[in-house]
Amino acid sequence: MSEKEDEGLIVLGCPEAPVQVSLAIHLAHGLRKAGKTPVITGNPSARALVAMADPEGRYVGEMIDLDRCIEAMAAKERDFAVSFVLVHVESGVSFAGTISAISGGKVIVVVFGKDAESLSALIDFPCEKVTVRTAHKAGPLKAAIAEVTGWGA
């Protein structure tokens, strides 16, 4: 297995949440400042929104298809020092559980949106959780993530 201590994964959720793109760029920036190359995965629509927000790739590193990423991790061909899984719908909890099961790195699940508390309660696998009931305001998410990562608010 190739665990890359110099890479961090950001797993995008469904692209409906307005705050997700800002959150992804913020996490990518934090990973870069921590000396890690950010790798973004998610469905094509979610990845396209992040690519549009960072057209020159100043923050985002590689972007890969979600299914290919999970296949490579499950086959132990690739792993990440840290994985941030962005969750704002129930299917995101399943993806977070999968990443937790197949990754040897640290997994941080960022749960947000109007149903954040109920979604967070579904998480029964090893990970660190950041839970904030917001879909539009990035500030509370930034502060909660800073508490877990030490990146500062």
C-alpha positions as a Markdown table, in Angstrom:
| # | Residue | x | y | z |
|---|---|---|---|---|
| 1 | Met | 0.0 | 0.0 | 0.0 |
| 2 | Ser | 1.1 | 3.5 | -0.7 |
| 3 | Glu | 0.1 | 5.7 | 2.1 |
| 4 | Lys | 1.0 | 9.2 | 1.2 |
| 5 | Glu | 1.9 | 11.2 | 4.2 |
| 6 | Asp | 2.1 | 14.2 | 1.9 |
| 7 | Glu | -1.5 | 14.0 | 0.7 |
| 8 | Gly | -4.9 | 14.8 | 2.2 |
| 9 | Leu | -8.2 | 13.8 | 0.8 |
| 10 | Ile | -11.3 | 15.9 | 0.6 |
| 11 | Val | -14.5 | 13.9 | -0.1 |
| 12 | Leu | -17.2 | 16.1 | -1.5 |
| 13 | Gly | -20.9 | 15.4 | -0.8 |
| 14 | Cys | -23.9 | 16.2 | -3.0 |
| 15 | Pro | -23.3 | 19.6 | -4.6 |
| 16 | Glu | -26.6 | 21.1 | -3.3 |
| 17 | Ala | -25.1 | 22.7 | -0.1 |
| 18 | Pro | -24.0 | 26.3 | -0.8 |
| 19 | Val | -21.2 | 26.2 | 1.8 |
| 20 | Gln | -19.5 | 23.1 | 0.4 |
| 21 | Val | -17.3 | 24.8 | -2.2 |
| 22 | Ser | -16.0 | 27.4 | 0.3 |
| 23 | Leu | -15.4 | 24.6 | 2.8 |
| 24 | Ala | -13.5 | 22.5 | 0.2 |
| 25 | Ile | -11.3 | 25.5 | -0.7 |
| 26 | His | -10.7 | 26.3 | 3.0 |
| 27 | Leu | -9.7 | 22.6 | 3.7 |
| 28 | Ala | -7.4 | 22.5 | 0.6 |
| 29 | His | -5.7 | 25.7 | 1.8 |
| 30 | Gly | -5.3 | 24.3 | 5.3 |
| 31 | Leu | -3.8 | 21.1 | 3.9 |
| 32 | Arg | -1.3 | 23.0 | 1.7 |
| 33 | Lys | -0.3 | 25.1 | 4.7 |
| 34 | Ala | 0.3 | 21.9 | 6.6 |
| 35 | Gly | 2.5 | 20.6 | 3.8 |
| 36 | Lys | 0.1 | 18.2 | 2.2 |
| 37 | Thr | -1.2 | 18.1 | -1.3 |
| 38 | Pro | -5.0 | 18.3 | -1.4 |
| 39 | Val | -6.8 | 15.6 | -3.4 |
| 40 | Ile | -10.4 | 16.2 | -4.2 |
| 41 | Thr | -12.9 | 13.5 | -4.9 |
| 42 | Gly | -16.6 | 13.5 | -5.4 |
| 43 | Asn | -19.2 | 13.3 | -8.2 |
| 44 | Pro | -18.5 | 15.1 | -11.4 |
| 45 | Ser | -20.9 | 18.0 | -10.6 |
| 46 | Ala | -19.4 | 18.6 | -7.2 |
| 47 | Arg | -15.8 | 18.5 | -8.6 |
| 48 | Ala | -16.8 | 20.9 | -11.4 |
| 49 | Leu | -18.0 | 23.5 | -8.9 |
| 50 | Val | -14.7 | 23.3 | -7.0 |
| 51 | Ala | -12.7 | 23.5 | -10.2 |
| 52 | Met | -14.6 | 26.6 | -11.2 |
| 53 | Ala | -13.8 | 28.2 | -7.9 |
| 54 | Asp | -10.1 | 27.4 | -8.2 |
| 55 | Pro | -9.4 | 27.6 | -12.0 |
| 56 | Glu | -5.6 | 28.0 | -11.6 |
| 57 | Gly | -5.3 | 25.2 | -9.0 |
| 58 | Arg | -3.8 | 27.4 | -6.4 |
| 59 | Tyr | -5.5 | 25.5 | -3.6 |
| 60 | Val | -6.7 | 22.2 | -5.1 |
| 61 | Gly | -4.3 | 19.6 | -6.2 |
| 62 | Glu | -5.5 | 16.5 | -8.0 |
| 63 | Met | -9.2 | 15.8 | -8.6 |
| 64 | Ile | -10.3 | 12.2 | -9.0 |
| 65 | Asp | -13.6 | 10.4 | -9.5 |
| 66 | Leu | -15.1 | 9.1 | -6.3 |
| 67 | Asp | -15.6 | 5.5 | -7.4 |
| 68 | Arg | -12.0 | 5.3 | -8.7 |
| 69 | Cys | -10.7 | 6.8 | -5.4 |
| 70 | Ile | -12.6 | 4.3 | -3.3 |
| 71 | Glu | -11.6 | 1.4 | -5.5 |
| 72 | Ala | -7.9 | 2.4 | -5.2 |
| 73 | Met | -8.2 | 2.8 | -1.4 |
| 74 | Ala | -10.0 | -0.5 | -1.0 |
| 75 | Ala | -7.4 | -2.3 | -3.1 |
| 76 | Lys | -4.7 | -0.8 | -0.8 |
| 77 | Glu | -3.2 | 1.0 | -3.9 |
| 78 | Arg | -3.6 | 4.4 | -2.3 |
| 79 | Asp | -4.3 | 6.0 | 1.0 |
| 80 | Phe | -4.1 | 9.4 | 2.6 |
| 81 | Ala | -2.6 | 10.8 | 5.8 |
| 82 | Val | -5.9 | 12.6 | 6.5 |
| 83 | Ser | -9.3 | 12.4 | 4.9 |
| 84 | Phe | -12.0 | 15.0 | 5.3 |
| 85 | Val | -15.5 | 13.7 | 4.4 |
| 86 | Leu | -18.1 | 16.4 | 3.9 |
| 87 | Val | -21.6 | 15.2 | 4.9 |
| 88 | His | -24.9 | 17.0 | 4.6 |
| 89 | Val | -27.2 | 14.2 | 3.5 |
| 90 | Glu | -27.5 | 10.6 | 4.7 |
| 91 | Ser | -25.6 | 9.0 | 1.8 |
| 92 | Gly | -22.6 | 11.0 | 2.9 |
| 93 | Val | -22.6 | 9.0 | 6.2 |
| 94 | Ser | -22.2 | 5.8 | 4.1 |
| 95 | Phe | -19.3 | 7.3 | 2.2 |
| 96 | Ala | -17.7 | 8.4 | 5.5 |
| 97 | Gly | -18.1 | 4.9 | 6.9 |
| 98 | Thr | -16.5 | 3.4 | 3.8 |
| 99 | Ile | -13.5 | 5.8 | 4.0 |
| 100 | Ser | -13.1 | 5.0 | 7.7 |
| 101 | Ala | -13.1 | 1.3 | 7.0 |
| 102 | Ile | -10.6 | 1.4 | 4.2 |
| 103 | Ser | -8.2 | 4.2 | 5.2 |
| 104 | Gly | -5.2 | 3.8 | 7.5 |
| 105 | Gly | -5.1 | 7.6 | 7.9 |
| 106 | Lys | -7.0 | 10.0 | 10.1 |
| 107 | Val | -10.6 | 10.5 | 9.1 |
| 108 | Ile | -12.4 | 13.7 | 10.0 |
| 109 | Val | -16.1 | 13.8 | 9.1 |
| 110 | Val | -17.5 | 17.3 | 8.7 |
| 111 | Val | -21.3 | 17.2 | 9.2 |
| 112 | Phe | -23.3 | 20.3 | 8.3 |
| 113 | Gly | -26.7 | 21.5 | 7.1 |
| 114 | Lys | -30.1 | 21.7 | 8.7 |
| 115 | Asp | -30.0 | 18.0 | 9.7 |
| 116 | Ala | -26.4 | 18.0 | 11.0 |
| 117 | Glu | -27.3 | 16.7 | 14.5 |
| 118 | Ser | -29.4 | 13.7 | 13.3 |
| 119 | Leu | -26.8 | 12.8 | 10.6 |
| 120 | Ser | -24.0 | 13.0 | 13.1 |
| 121 | Ala | -25.9 | 10.6 | 15.4 |
| 122 | Leu | -25.8 | 8.0 | 12.6 |
| 123 | Ile | -22.0 | 7.9 | 12.7 |
| 124 | Asp | -20.9 | 4.8 | 14.7 |
| 125 | Phe | -17.5 | 4.2 | 13.2 |
| 126 | Pro | -14.0 | 5.4 | 14.1 |
| 127 | Cys | -13.5 | 9.0 | 13.1 |
| 128 | Glu | -13.3 | 12.6 | 14.4 |
| 129 | Lys | -16.5 | 14.5 | 14.0 |
| 130 | Val | -17.1 | 18.2 | 13.3 |
| 131 | Thr | -20.9 | 18.9 | 13.5 |
| 132 | Val | -22.3 | 22.3 | 12.7 |
| 133 | Arg | -25.9 | 23.1 | 11.8 |
| 134 | Thr | -25.3 | 25.5 | 8.9 |
| 135 | Ala | -25.8 | 25.3 | 5.2 |
| 136 | His | -24.9 | 28.9 | 4.2 |
| 137 | Lys | -22.5 | 30.3 | 6.8 |
| 138 | Ala | -18.9 | 29.2 | 6.5 |
| 139 | Gly | -17.6 | 31.0 | 9.7 |
| 140 | Pro | -19.0 | 28.5 | 12.2 |
| 141 | Leu | -17.6 | 25.6 | 10.1 |
| 142 | Lys | -14.2 | 27.2 | 9.9 |
| 143 | Ala | -14.1 | 27.7 | 13.7 |
| 144 | Ala | -15.2 | 24.1 | 14.4 |
| 145 | Ile | -12.6 | 22.7 | 12.0 |
| 146 | Ala | -9.9 | 24.8 | 13.6 |
| 147 | Glu | -10.6 | 23.1 | 16.9 |
| 148 | Val | -10.0 | 19.7 | 15.4 |
| 149 | Thr | -7.1 | 20.6 | 13.1 |
| 150 | Gly | -5.4 | 23.3 | 15.0 |
| 151 | Trp | -5.3 | 25.5 | 11.9 |
| 152 | Gly | -6.7 | 28.5 | 13.7 |
| 153 | Ala | -9.9 | 30.3 | 12.9 |
